[in-house]
C-alpha cells in the first residue's frame, strides 16, 4: 500500500510537470543554454586587451617596444593618439582598457645607458583585469630590458660569457594550460542544478495550496513522509538528468577533462540533491503563494552562489563570512565536482565534503518533513 500511494504521487507529479510545454523547456532546454552561455562568458582569462598608443618619442626603440606588445597576443592596439585629451576620452568612454605612453627622449635615455620610462595607463574599474594587464606589461618590458642589456654588453666587450642566472620552469598540476574555463565550467553544473531543483521543489507544496488540492490530500491515507518522497523523487531524477547533460556538454563541447570516477560524481550529486531538495521543500512549506516561494528561493540562491567560492576565493573573505560558508552546500559540492573533474581524486580525499553534504541533506529533509507534518496537522 505504501508503494502504491507513493507511486500515485509520483505519477501525478510527472503528469503535472510534463503537461506544460514551457516547463519542459525550463527543465531541459534552459540548463543546456545556460551551460553554453556560462561556459563562454564565465572566464577570467584576459586576451586581446584593447589598447591605445601615445608614442611621443616615435623612435626605433619606442616602435620596437610597441611591436613587442602587439606580438605578445595579449594586446590589441586599436588606436594611436597624439594628445592627452584623446587619451582621457578613450579611457573615460571605455573604448580602451590600456594606454601605452612613451615620452620624448625614450630612445636617447636608452642610448645613454639610462632607464627609459614606459607609462601604462589602465582602466582600473575591473581591478582583476587591470592587475593581469599590468603583469603582462611588466613581463614584456623586462624582456626588452634584458635584450638591451645583452646587446650593450656584447658591443662593449665583444664575445663574452654571460653570467649564470635563474630560469623559472613552471608546471601546473590538474589544469596544465591554466584555462579558467576548466575551473568554472564544472562549477556551472553545481549552480544550475541548485537553481533548477530549488525552483521546482520550492513550488511543489505551495502549488497544491494555491490550486486547492491540499485539502484533498489531507483526507487521503498518505503520510507526510510518503508525500515528500513522491514530491522529491521526480525532481531528483530531473537533477540527475541535468547533471549528465551538462557534463556531456562540458567534456565534449568545452573539452573540460573528467579524470575521476563518474559513479562518485553521481553519488555526490545524490547527496547534494538531498540538500537542495530539502531546502526547496522547506521553502515551499513556509510560503503561501508561488510568488513568495520564488522570492524566497532567490533570497537563498544568490548568497549561496556568492559565498560558495565559485567566483571569489573563500580565503579572501572576512573570517566571519568564512565561517558562514560552512553552512552552504554549494561550497562542498564545488570542491567535490572540481576534484573529480580536474584532479581525479576519490573518496579518500573528498570524504569530508561528502560527509558534510550527507549531514546537511538529512537535516534539511528532516526539517522539511517536520514542517510539512505541522502543515498537514
BAFIMAR-374449 format. One line per field, with one value per residue (C-alpha): residue in three letters; y, x, z; residue number from 1. Coordinates in pm, 1 decimal. Example, Ala and Ser with C-alpha at 12.3 -4.5 7.8 and 13.67 -1.06 7.14 Angstrom:
# BAFIMAR-374449
residuo = ALA  SER
c2 = -450.0  -106.0
c1 = 1230.0  1367.0
c3 = 780.0  714.0
num = 1  2
***
This chain:
# BAFIMAR-374449
residuo = UNK  UNK  UNK  UNK  UNK  UNK  UNK  UNK  UNK  UNK  UNK  UNK  UNK  UNK  UNK  UNK  UNK  UNK  UNK  UNK  UNK  UNK  UNK  UNK  UNK  UNK  UNK  UNK  UNK  UNK  UNK  UNK  UNK  UNK  UNK  UNK  UNK  UNK  UNK  UNK  UNK  UNK  UNK  UNK  UNK  UNK  UNK  UNK  UNK  UNK  UNK  UNK  UNK  UNK  UNK  UNK  UNK  UNK  UNK  UNK  UNK  UNK  UNK  UNK  UNK  UNK  UNK  UNK  UNK  UNK  UNK  UNK  UNK  UNK  UNK  UNK  UNK  UNK  UNK  UNK  UNK  UNK  UNK  UNK  UNK  UNK  UNK  UNK  UNK  UNK  UNK  UNK  UNK  UNK  UNK  UNK  UNK  UNK  UNK  UNK  UNK  UNK  UNK  UNK  UNK  UNK  UNK  UNK  UNK  UNK  UNK  UNK  UNK  UNK  UNK  UNK  UNK  UNK  UNK  UNK  UNK  UNK  UNK  UNK  UNK  UNK  UNK  UNK  UNK  UNK  UNK  UNK  UNK  UNK  UNK  UNK  UNK  UNK  UNK  UNK  UNK  UNK  UNK  UNK  UNK  UNK  UNK  UNK  UNK  UNK  UNK  UNK  UNK  UNK  UNK  UNK  UNK  UNK  UNK  UNK  UNK  UNK  UNK  UNK  UNK  UNK  UNK  UNK  UNK  UNK  UNK  UNK  UNK  UNK  UNK  UNK  UNK  UNK  UNK  UNK  UNK  UNK  UNK  UNK  UNK  UNK  UNK  UNK  UNK  UNK  UNK  UNK  UNK  UNK  UNK  UNK  UNK  UNK  UNK  UNK  UNK  UNK  UNK  UNK  UNK  UNK  UNK  UNK  UNK  UNK  UNK  UNK  UNK  UNK  UNK  UNK  UNK  UNK  UNK  UNK  UNK  UNK  UNK  UNK  UNK  UNK  UNK  UNK  UNK  UNK  UNK  UNK  UNK  UNK  UNK  UNK  UNK  UNK  UNK  UNK  UNK  UNK  UNK  UNK  UNK  UNK  UNK  UNK  UNK  UNK  UNK  UNK  UNK  UNK  UNK  UNK  UNK  UNK  UNK  UNK  UNK  UNK  UNK  UNK  UNK  UNK  UNK  UNK  UNK  UNK  UNK  UNK  UNK  UNK  UNK  UNK  UNK  UNK  UNK  UNK  UNK  UNK  UNK  UNK  UNK  UNK  UNK  UNK  UNK  UNK  UNK  UNK  UNK  UNK  UNK  UNK  UNK  UNK  UNK  UNK  UNK  UNK  UNK  UNK  UNK  UNK  UNK  UNK  UNK  UNK  UNK  UNK  UNK  UNK  UNK  UNK  UNK  UNK  UNK  UNK  UNK  UNK  UNK  UNK  UNK  UNK  UNK  UNK  UNK  UNK  UNK  UNK  UNK  UNK  UNK  UNK  UNK  UNK  UNK  UNK  UNK  UNK  UNK  UNK  UNK  UNK  UNK  UNK  UNK  UNK  UNK  UNK  UNK  UNK  UNK  UNK  UNK  UNK  UNK  UNK  UNK  UNK  UNK  UNK  UNK  UNK  UNK  UNK  UNK  UNK  UNK  UNK  UNK  UNK  UNK  UNK  UNK
c2 = 0.0  239.7  178.5  225.1  556.7  689.3  571.2  766.4  1085.2  1024.9  977.2  1286.1  1495.7  1379.4  1448.2  1796.7  1867.9  1747.9  1855.5  2214.9  2251.2  2556.2  2352.3  2105.1  2394.3  2517.9  2173.6  2056.8  2336.9  2616.0  2427.2  2347.7  2708.2  2839.8  2591.1  2708.4  3077.5  3047.3  2826.4  3106.0  3404.2  3295.8  3325.1  3530.5  3481.8  3821.0  3834.5  4097.6  4390.6  4694.8  4930.2  5279.6  5401.1  5751.3  5749.6  6097.4  5972.9  5792.8  5638.5  5297.0  5190.6  5303.4  5133.5  4812.2  4813.5  4870.5  4591.5  4356.9  4440.4  4371.5  4045.6  3912.5  3822.2  3991.0  4347.8  4466.6  4815.8  4985.3  5349.6  5573.0  5907.7  6232.5  6435.3  6395.7  6484.5  6189.7  5953.0  6064.5  6043.9  5683.1  5571.3  5755.5  5604.7  5255.7  5218.0  5102.4  4928.0  5031.8  5313.8  5279.6  5618.1  5691.1  6044.3  6232.7  6108.7  5741.1  5619.4  5886.5  5760.2  5404.3  5505.9  5695.2  5381.2  5511.7  5367.2  5459.7  5522.4  5344.6  5453.1  5216.5  5381.7  5126.1  5123.9  5018.4  4972.8  4599.3  4552.6  4186.7  4257.0  4563.5  4357.5  4091.2  4352.8  4517.4  4181.1  4125.0  4474.8  4421.8  4095.3  4244.1  4544.4  4315.2  4103.8  4410.7  4540.8  4208.1  4214.3  4568.9  4470.3  4171.4  4379.5  4653.6  4410.0  4246.8  4584.6  4682.8  4356.5  4169.8  3799.0  3736.3  3459.7  3559.8  3523.0  3239.3  3308.5  3151.9  3007.4  2962.3  2636.7  2614.1  2309.4  2348.4  2035.9  1943.2  2239.9  2236.5  2531.8  2735.8  2765.8  2935.8  2759.2  2426.0  2574.6  2743.8  2505.2  2222.7  2484.6  2577.5  2224.2  2278.6  2619.2  2519.8  2202.6  2403.5  2662.6  2408.2  2185.6  2477.2  2644.5  2332.8  2197.0  2528.9  2549.7  2185.1  2213.5  2575.3  2494.4  2243.8  2518.5  2766.2  2533.6  2395.7  2030.8  2032.9  1971.6  1665.5  1532.7  1586.1  1349.5  1068.9  794.6  924.9  1012.8  1319.8  1102.9  934.2  1268.9  1415.5  1112.6  1139.9  1510.7  1494.5  1184.6  1339.6  1646.4  1428.5  1239.1  1569.6  1683.4  1371.2  1414.3  1776.9  1680.6  1419.7  1652.2  1942.6  1703.5  1585.2  1949.5  2027.7  1730.6  1717.8  2083.8  2273.9  1998.6  2003.6  1686.9  1448.7  1244.9  1099.9  833.7  909.7  691.7  902.7  1210.7  1056.9  967.5  1322.8  1453.7  1238.5  1381.9  1733.5  1686.4  1573.4  1916.4  2128.9  1935.9  1959.7  2335.5  2372.5  2175.2  2372.4  2697.2  2554.1  2468.3  2816.9  3000.7  3077.2  3162.6  3060.5  3420.1  3407.3  3075.2  3216.3  3524.3  3319.0  3082.9  3366.0  3515.8  3191.1  3115.5  3437.3  3444.4  3072.0  3132.1  3434.3  3254.0  2924.8  3001.4  2978.9  3332.9  3465.8  3271.7  3196.8  3256.3  3624.1  3678.1  3815.2  3546.5  3573.2  3519.0  3224.2  3053.4  3124.9  2943.1  2614.6  2620.4  2640.7  2304.7  2456.9  2513.5  2141.5  2025.7  2263.0  2109.8  1760.7  1827.3  2012.0  1740.1  1473.0  1666.6  1821.7  1625.1  1278.1  1229.8  983.5  921.1  910.9  1283.9  1402.6  1219.8  1533.8  1712.0  1403.7  1361.0  1727.7  1700.8  1385.4  1551.5  1867.4  1661.2  1463.5  1777.5  1974.3  1684.7  1623.2  1992.1  1998.1  1680.5  1818.3  2144.7  1964.8  1741.5  2054.3  2191.6  1875.0  1872.9
c1 = 0.0  282.8  447.4  115.7  46.6  394.0  358.0  33.3  200.8  493.7  266.9  65.5  381.2  528.1  197.0  185.4  547.8  533.3  184.2  307.2  539.2  704.0  802.1  988.0  1193.5  1269.4  1378.8  1586.7  1648.3  1730.1  2018.7  2171.7  2153.1  2282.2  2569.0  2673.0  2639.6  2815.3  3085.6  3185.0  3106.6  3241.6  3616.5  3896.9  4136.5  4248.5  4325.9  4308.4  4323.8  4201.7  4499.4  4584.7  4941.1  5059.4  5414.3  5563.8  5915.8  5835.7  6183.7  6310.8  6330.0  5976.2  5838.0  6019.0  5867.7  5518.4  5574.9  5660.7  5328.5  5140.0  5326.8  5255.4  4896.9  4760.4  4730.8  4518.7  4625.3  4308.7  4415.8  4722.7  4672.0  4867.4  4733.6  4637.8  4272.6  4224.1  4381.4  4134.1  3845.6  3921.6  3961.3  3650.7  3437.6  3571.0  3692.9  4035.0  4147.0  4513.6  4721.6  5095.6  5263.7  5625.3  5760.3  6019.5  6372.6  6289.0  6548.9  6801.9  6782.8  6846.1  7144.5  7291.1  7274.7  6991.1  6643.5  6373.5  6029.9  5716.8  5389.7  5091.3  4756.6  4494.5  4119.3  4108.0  3731.6  3792.9  4081.3  4134.1  4175.7  4391.4  4623.7  4665.8  4730.8  4990.6  5164.8  5169.9  5316.5  5587.5  5697.7  5716.6  5914.7  6150.0  6215.3  6309.4  6526.3  6710.4  6760.8  6901.8  7140.6  7274.8  7321.4  7502.4  7743.0  7816.9  7907.1  8128.3  8316.5  8270.7  8216.9  8160.6  8046.5  7717.4  7680.7  7473.2  7110.6  6794.4  6544.4  6188.7  6029.6  5660.7  5439.4  5074.1  4908.3  4549.7  4495.1  4809.5  4725.3  4573.6  4243.6  3991.6  3713.6  3827.5  3779.6  3444.8  3250.7  3229.9  3103.4  2831.1  2693.2  2657.3  2487.4  2246.9  2139.1  2080.8  1878.1  1657.4  1587.2  1527.9  1290.2  1086.0  1077.2  1004.8  676.6  577.2  371.7  262.5  117.6  -114.4  -230.7  -295.6  -494.9  -691.0  -581.4  -409.4  -740.1  -796.9  -452.6  -517.5  -815.4  -622.4  -434.3  -99.3  157.7  383.6  691.0  519.3  403.4  754.4  908.0  653.1  723.3  1103.8  1185.0  1071.7  1286.1  1578.5  1554.3  1543.6  1851.5  2044.8  1946.6  2060.5  2393.6  2458.4  2354.5  2571.2  2861.1  2841.9  2847.9  3144.9  3350.3  3268.8  3194.9  3430.6  3696.5  3696.7  3873.0  3694.9  3965.9  3772.7  3509.1  3171.9  2993.3  3144.5  3010.0  2661.6  2691.8  2797.0  2511.0  2264.8  2390.4  2383.3  2027.7  1916.3  2015.3  1877.7  1550.4  1518.3  1574.8  1327.3  1062.2  1116.0  1071.1  755.0  604.2  661.1  526.6  164.1  195.6  422.9  544.9  658.9  830.3  1012.3  1133.5  1248.8  1432.7  1632.5  1690.7  1871.6  2021.4  2214.4  2404.6  2471.3  2642.6  2839.7  2958.2  3044.1  3387.5  3254.7  3360.2  3550.2  3802.9  3662.1  4005.9  3983.0  3653.9  3631.6  3668.9  3306.4  3186.4  3423.8  3255.0  2917.3  3016.7  3031.9  2650.2  2645.9  2602.4  2726.6  3066.5  3115.2  2978.5  3208.4  3509.8  3384.8  3297.7  3622.8  3819.2  3653.9  3682.5  4028.3  4220.1  4071.6  4066.2  3837.9  3659.8  3986.4  4029.8  3670.3  3511.4  3484.7  3279.1  3066.3  3001.5  2904.5  2661.8  2506.7  2459.6  2312.7  2082.0  1945.6  1896.3  1718.5  1492.8  1407.1  1327.5  1110.3  932.5  867.4  739.0  512.1  380.5  274.6  115.9  -91.3  -183.9
c3 = 0.0  83.1  -253.9  -431.1  -257.0  -334.5  -693.4  -731.4  -608.9  -843.6  -1143.7  -1052.8  -1019.3  -1350.6  -1528.2  -1381.5  -1480.0  -1839.5  -1941.9  -1974.4  -2279.3  -2122.3  -1818.5  -2042.1  -2175.0  -1824.0  -1709.2  -2005.7  -2256.8  -2010.6  -1840.0  -2179.7  -2297.6  -1965.1  -1964.7  -2312.0  -2224.4  -1887.7  -2037.2  -2273.8  -2051.6  -1711.9  -1758.4  -1608.3  -1899.9  -2032.1  -2403.2  -2677.6  -2438.1  -2630.1  -2623.6  -2742.1  -2809.7  -2721.9  -2861.7  -2825.0  -2899.5  -3226.2  -3239.2  -3341.4  -2976.3  -2894.1  -3204.6  -3112.3  -2764.7  -2904.1  -3155.5  -2867.5  -2702.4  -3025.2  -3091.1  -2741.4  -2834.4  -2523.6  -2653.4  -2943.2  -3049.7  -3174.0  -3170.5  -3192.8  -3026.1  -3027.9  -2735.9  -2370.4  -2426.0  -2661.4  -2405.4  -2139.4  -2384.6  -2480.6  -2118.4  -1998.8  -2277.9  -2208.3  -2566.9  -2446.6  -2130.4  -2152.2  -2296.0  -2365.4  -2323.6  -2414.7  -2371.2  -2574.8  -2519.0  -2462.4  -2711.5  -2602.1  -2244.5  -2355.5  -2571.2  -2276.4  -2060.6  -1850.4  -1795.6  -2044.4  -1898.9  -2021.6  -1864.4  -1878.6  -1807.9  -1706.0  -1667.4  -1302.7  -1273.9  -1308.8  -1067.1  -1155.4  -1527.1  -1457.4  -1237.8  -1505.7  -1775.2  -1551.0  -1507.0  -1884.0  -1935.6  -1673.9  -1833.8  -2184.8  -2058.8  -1864.2  -2173.5  -2377.2  -2094.8  -2084.7  -2462.2  -2446.4  -2166.3  -2359.2  -2674.8  -2483.3  -2315.4  -2649.2  -2801.0  -2508.6  -2458.4  -2783.5  -2735.2  -2365.3  -2141.3  -1977.9  -1605.0  -1469.5  -1395.5  -1269.7  -1514.7  -1393.5  -1506.0  -1425.5  -1423.6  -1332.1  -1198.6  -1286.0  -1522.6  -1734.1  -1959.6  -1673.8  -1859.1  -1633.9  -1826.0  -1681.1  -1335.3  -1391.4  -1617.3  -1357.4  -1114.0  -1362.1  -1320.0  -946.1  -963.5  -1241.8  -1062.5  -744.9  -935.4  -1115.1  -815.1  -577.2  -821.0  -890.7  -536.8  -365.1  -555.8  -512.4  -192.0  -224.3  -565.5  -401.6  -164.2  -444.6  -668.8  -374.1  -385.7  -47.5  129.2  -88.4  1.3  372.3  369.6  196.8  390.3  262.2  528.0  524.3  451.0  155.9  20.9  45.1  -129.2  -406.6  -443.5  -436.6  -643.8  -977.1  -916.8  -809.0  -1138.6  -1327.1  -1133.2  -1230.2  -1595.8  -1593.1  -1434.1  -1703.0  -1985.7  -1865.9  -1800.9  -2162.1  -2278.1  -2052.6  -2171.3  -2541.5  -2617.1  -2387.2  -2364.9  -1986.2  -1865.7  -1632.4  -1462.7  -1172.1  -1122.5  -1281.5  -1023.4  -745.6  -923.6  -922.9  -553.1  -468.3  -681.0  -485.1  -155.1  -295.9  -425.6  -79.6  49.1  -235.5  -243.3  134.0  127.5  -159.7  23.5  341.6  146.1  -7.2  330.3  475.4  167.3  98.1  -270.2  -555.3  -578.6  -215.8  -280.8  -584.3  -399.2  -100.3  -335.0  -489.2  -144.5  -59.4  -402.6  -470.8  -137.1  -175.5  -510.7  -388.1  -73.0  -240.6  -382.6  -737.5  -829.0  -527.2  -315.0  28.4  182.3  79.2  263.5  619.6  884.1  998.7  641.2  600.4  896.0  739.3  419.7  611.4  607.6  228.4  47.9  -278.2  -119.2  -58.1  -391.9  -580.9  -408.5  -493.5  -855.7  -929.9  -753.8  -969.1  -1296.1  -1269.9  -1006.6  -1044.1  -665.5  -490.3  -162.4  32.4  -34.9  -71.6  222.2  445.6  178.0  109.3  481.3  514.2  221.0  368.6  708.2  558.2  337.0  629.6  840.3  566.5  466.5  830.1  882.0  568.4  675.1  1023.3  887.6  640.5  918.5  1108.8  793.4  744.9  1110.9
num = 1  2  3  4  5  6  7  8  9  10  11  12  13  14  15  16  17  18  19  20  21  22  23  24  25  26  27  28  29  30  31  32  33  34  35  36  37  38  39  40  41  42  43  44  45  46  47  48  49  50  51  52  53  54  55  56  57  58  59  60  61  62  63  64  65  66  67  68  69  70  71  72  73  74  75  76  77  78  79  80  81  82  83  84  85  86  87  88  89  90  91  92  93  94  95  96  97  98  99  100  101  102  103  104  105  106  107  108  109  110  111  112  113  114  115  116  117  118  119  120  121  122  123  124  125  126  127  128  129  130  131  132  133  134  135  136  137  138  139  140  141  142  143  144  145  146  147  148  149  150  151  152  153  154  155  156  157  158  159  160  161  162  163  164  165  166  167  168  169  170  171  172  173  174  175  176  177  178  179  180  181  182  183  184  185  186  187  188  189  190  191  192  193  194  195  196  197  198  199  200  201  202  203  204  205  206  207  208  209  210  211  212  213  214  215  216  217  218  219  220  221  222  223  224  225  226  227  228  229  230  231  232  233  234  235  236  237  238  239  240  241  242  243  244  245  246  247  248  249  250  251  252  253  254  255  256  257  258  259  260  261  262  263  264  265  266  267  268  269  270  271  272  273  274  275  276  277  278  279  280  281  282  283  284  285  286  287  288  289  290  291  292  293  294  295  296  297  298  299  300  301  302  303  304  305  306  307  308  309  310  311  312  313  314  315  316  317  318  319  320  321  322  323  324  325  326  327  328  329  330  331  332  333  334  335  336  337  338  339  340  341  342  343  344  345  346  347  348  349  350  351  352  353  354  355  356  357  358  359  360  361  362  363  364  365  366  367  368  369  370  371  372  373  374  375  376  377
***
